[in-house]
Amino acid sequence: MRTLTTFLRQVERNAPANFSRLCAEHGRGYGMVNRYISYCLSNGLIRVVAERRTRGRYPSRTYELSLRGATLLSLLGEKEA
């Protein structure tokens, strides 16, 4: 749960954050960041702000914290304090 909150705080701090920036900030691997992004998107904790086609196979997406994710962070922040 602690790593999820640090990931959500990272998205909040870098909003609008892209995949590369999320990987580079804490030196996390691509696989781990990909799992966190898919988990958070499926649970509505983050949302896609923009999606644009690039030269690569997959589109480039930018993410930000959703209202549900912000609520979770505030609840967990009160619990830790």
C-alpha positions in Angstrom: 0.0 0.0 0.0 2.9 2.3 0.7 4.3 2.0 -2.8 0.9 2.7 -4.3 0.7 5.9 -2.3 4.2 7.0 -3.4 3.2 6.2 -7.0 0.0 8.3 -6.7 2.0 11.2 -5.1 4.5 11.0 -8.0 1.6 11.3 -10.5 0.2 14.2 -8.6 3.6 16.0 -8.4 4.4 15.5 -12.1 0.9 16.1 -13.5 0.5 15.8 -16.4 3.0 12.9 -16.2 4.0 10.6 -19.0 5.3 7.1 -18.8 9.0 8.0 -19.2 8.9 10.7 -16.5 7.3 8.2 -14.0 10.0 5.7 -14.7 12.9 8.1 -14.5 12.0 9.9 -11.3 12.6 7.0 -8.9 14.5 4.7 -11.2 11.6 2.2 -11.4 11.5 -0.4 -14.2 9.1 -0.1 -17.1 7.3 -3.3 -16.1 6.6 -2.0 -12.6 5.3 1.4 -13.8 3.2 -0.3 -16.4 1.5 -2.5 -13.8 0.9 0.5 -11.5 -0.6 2.5 -14.4 -2.9 -0.3 -15.5 -4.0 -1.0 -11.9 -4.7 2.7 -11.2 -6.5 3.2 -14.5 -8.7 0.2 -13.9 -9.6 1.4 -10.4 -10.1 5.0 -11.4 -7.2 6.4 -9.3 -5.6 8.2 -12.3 -7.0 9.3 -15.6 -5.6 9.9 -19.1 -5.4 13.6 -19.9 -4.1 13.4 -23.4 -3.2 10.8 -26.0 -1.2 11.4 -29.1 0.2 9.3 -31.8 3.9 9.1 -32.1 6.3 7.2 -34.3 6.3 4.2 -32.0 3.8 1.3 -31.8 1.8 2.7 -28.8 0.4 6.2 -28.4 2.0 8.6 -25.9 -0.3 9.2 -23.0 -0.2 11.7 -20.2 -1.8 11.0 -16.8 -3.1 13.0 -13.8 -4.6 12.1 -10.5 -8.4 11.6 -10.6 -10.8 12.8 -7.9 -11.0 9.3 -6.5 -7.2 9.1 -6.3 -6.9 12.5 -4.6 -9.5 11.3 -2.0 -7.5 8.1 -1.4 -4.3 10.1 -0.9 -5.9 12.5 1.5 -7.4 9.6 3.5 -4.1 7.8 3.7 -2.3 11.0 4.5 -4.5 11.6 7.5 -4.1 7.9 8.6 -0.2 8.2 8.5 -0.2 11.5 10.4 
